Structure formats: C-alpha cells, structure tokens
Amino acid sequence: MNQSDIHPKITPIYQTSVFKFEDLDAVQQYFDEPGSRYMYSRQGNPNSDELANAVSRWEGGVGAVATGSGMAAIFAALLTYCQAGDHVLCSADIYGGSAALLNTELSRLGITVSYVPFDELYDLKPYIQNTTKLLLCETMSNPLLRVVDLRRIAGECQQHGLKLVVDNTFSTPVLTRPLAYGADLVLHSVTKYLAGHSDVTAGVVVARVAEDAARLSQIGTVFGLTLSPMESWLSVRGLKTMRLRVAAHSDNAWLVAEFLDEHPAVEAVYYPGLPTHPQHGLALAQGGGRFGGMLSFRLPDDAAAVNAFMRRSQRFPFAPSLAGVDSSCSHPLYTSHRALTDAQRAELGITVGLVRLSVGIEPVEELLADLAQALDFSSQ
C-alpha cells in the first residue's frame, strides 16, 4: 500500500529524532517557510506541535510550546520577558517549585523576585521597581485554593506596564481561561489535569500575542525544553477526555469538601466551592459553576495524626502530585512547599497539619467511606 493512501484517525507517534530531506532545496524551504516541514525534533515534532496547538485552542491563544515538565513551562514563560537585571513579582501563594526556581536558579541569572501577599495583589505599586517586568500568579493557589480575580489583577498589571503570567494548572481551561481576562501568558503542568492519568511529565505555555508565541518557540528550541513525541501523544490522548474528567473531579471534590467541613476531626477545609470560602463568589463566576478537584484540609498540628490518616486511608494514597483519575493525598510542608523558607510557610499557614487532596473520579461514596474510616481516630 502506498503511504499516501494511509489516513489514520489518530495522529501516529513520530518517534524520530530527525527528519529526511530530498535535497538542498528542501532544506532551504525549511528555513524560508517556517512550519512547512520538520528537521529535528528539538526544533519541532508533529506530536509536540499537536499538543501545543490543542492547548492553545483550549486557552484561546495564538500559539504555544510544549515542554518537558511544568517547571520547564514556568522557566520558558519567565524568560519570555526577563533577562539579567530584571525583577519579577510573584504571588506569595505559589507552588513551592516555582518559588525554588525564582529563589535559586533565576537569581543566578541576575533575575530578582519579590513576593506579594495575596491580599495586596491588587495594589502592586509598593512592590514595583524600575526593572519589574511581570507578575506570576496562580488561578487557584497551591495548596490553599485562594482564587485570584483575573480581570482585576490584569488591569492592575496593565496600569503599571507589567506582563501577567498565570499558572492555570489547578483550574484548567475547562473552568477558566486567563487569556480572556487579560493575561499575557498562561501555563500548565500538563502532567496534571490536561494529561490526567499520572503517566506523563509535561508542560505547556500559551501566548496571547504572536510575538510572545515566537519568543516561546525560540526559548524552547535553544534551551532544549521541547517535549518528546511519546509524552506528547499521551498528553493529546488525555486532553480528549479532559472536559468529562474535570466535571467528575469537580463534582466529587465538592461532596468531599462538604463531608470534611462537617467532620469533627477536621479543623478547616480550603475549597472554593464551599460558601464559606472567602472567594466563593469569584470562583463561581470564573469557574462557570464548578470549582475543580483540588482541596486542602487541616488536621491538628501533630505528625502522628497526619501519619495515622495517611496509613489508614486506602483511596487517598500519599503520592506527591495531583490530578490523576485516581485520588491521592499530599503534604505541602514535606513535599511541594519544602523549598519555601520557614517564614514563607508560616505566613501561608503551611504547617504539619495541612493535608492536600487530589480528588479523583472514583465513585464518590467509596471516597467518603474511606475518609470516614481514615479520620476515625477514636478507633486507633
């Protein structure tokens, strides 16, 4: 059969590092007509491009780059606007890995950072320096699920000539699309909800304007951040069920949050779907009526109590990641936010009693029954 007669419904995996050219004219076409063909997978591959284009459509962007991890996505986003001597603002409520990148590695490149408390994000003037280029924040913060008013923060950034970079991992474009509110770049750890099955490590950054998209592509190529064909293919497959999965995650998490909120062993629950959450109304508006699959809750600040819960739970294994179809729990103090300073953790309330849940899509009655027995400390 002639290969031109093969029309697969699903894009094949182009597991190749390099592509063939017929002659010098074909090579020249590659350079003269960007996007017309492929040469080397670090510079582009049909699978990684398919993923980038799919997420760009979801987010309403003009272009994107798929990267080898969520951390690579954050790095690419920051370098799109920053160079040595520049200054970055970052929400104090931020993923610990983001803080580690800003505090350690970017400082070695001459890029400095200041952290803005959540309640002061809408008045950035006291924190802005002459070299400040951008603000980095999360749609829903990790791990306390504080919700940023994207339209308001975008207006504040525009007033001061700053770029707005939003990590939309917790929310996903199913719930919220930050570019529509005025963000300049939106990024994801594809590892989480976009791929959705805990079998991929990947990231993506989406741009609102073509100039930034081109810069992202250059950074991805030069720094070698491009995602592999196999990981890209798996991520695209995951994207096809994202809308259904996020709905199921959200529905289950809302019921789990309600259960925990009424449990006597639980001191506090952090979930935007609860009417008592400080940003409940905002989350309702920005999320289209859903609130995502992530929540945190507080046990007594006693490692023995946390260990007892983790050991007893069967449906929420301690696995320091999130957003797979199977539920899990994590411990910010010991894992995701370990790189923060003691002062940062104390200010955020990240203590030994704080437990983060990634609520999966299992039958919710099974999850509730498991939590009930895991929290029954009186029987231990």
Buried (B, 14 or more C-beta within 10 A) or exposed (E): EEEEEEEEEEBEBBEEEEBEBEEEEBEEEBEEEEEEEBBBBBBBBBBBBBBBBBBBEBBBBBBBBBBBBBBBBBBBBBBBBBEEEBBBBBBBBBBBBBBBBBBEEBEEEEBBBBBBEBEEBEEBEEBBEEEBBBBBBBBBBBBBBBBBBBBBBBBBBEEEEBBBBBBBBBBBBBBBBBBBBBBBBBBBBBBBBBBBBBEBBBBBBBBBBEEBBBBBBBBBBEBEBBBBBEBBBBBBBBBEBBEEBBBBBBBBBBBBBBBBBEBEBBEBBBBBBBEEBEBBEBBBBBBEEBBBBBBBBBBBEEBEBBEBBBEBBEBBEBBBBBBBBBBBBBBBBEBBBBBBEEEBBEBBBBBBBBBBBBBBBBEBEEBBEBBEEBBBBEEE
